[in-house]
Amino acid sequence: MSQNQWQKSSFSSSSDNCVEVRTVEGLIELRESDEGDVIVRTTPLKFSRFLQGVRAGEFDHFTANA
């Protein structure tokens, strides 16, 4: 991933409403493309653990009624 270059998920295809991610000064930044001024920063380790939780279904209960 290039420094300061926002990347969106390949699952978003041509959609403009997606989560984007980039690295800045060794940290990971995330934002929603339609709310670009709200940025969440975290460490690579915490982001990796979050992704592991997503893949393991740890957060699926949040979408059970969606």
N, C-alpha and C positions, 0 to 999 in steps of 0.2 A: 504494500500500500504506500503510495507516495505521500510524503509529508504535506500537510495542508490541502490535499486533494480529497474532496468529498466523494465517497463511493456509495452507491445504493445497491440494494440486494438484487441479484439476478432474477428473483421471484417477482420483482415489481414490474418487469418488462417495460412497457411504455407508460406506465402510470406515473403521475407526478406526485401522488400521495404515498410516500414511503419513508422508511427509516434510512438515514444516511450515516456513515461512519468515516472517521479519518484519524490519523495520528498527529499529535502536535506536542513537541518537546517531550517525547517519550510517554505521553498519556493518550488514552483513547477518548475521542469526543463523538457523541451521538446527538442527532437531531431528527425531527420530523421535517420533511421537505416543505410542508405547508406552514410550519411554525419555525422558520429558520433562525429566529432570534433567540430561541430557547435551546441551549446546548447543555448537555450533561457530560461531565468529565469523570473519568475513572482510570484506574490502573489497568495495564494489560492482564495481570493475574485475576483481578476481580471481574473483568469483562469475560475472560476465558471461563471462569467458574459460572458466571451468569449464562453463557451460551451452553455449557454442559447441562445446567438445570433446565433450560428450554428444551434441549434435545431429549432429556430424560422425562419430560412431561411434568416437571415440578410445578409449573404455573398453569397447567391446563384447566384447573378449577376456576380460574378467572374468566374463562370463555365458555363455561358449561351452559350458561343461559343466553348466550349471544346468538 
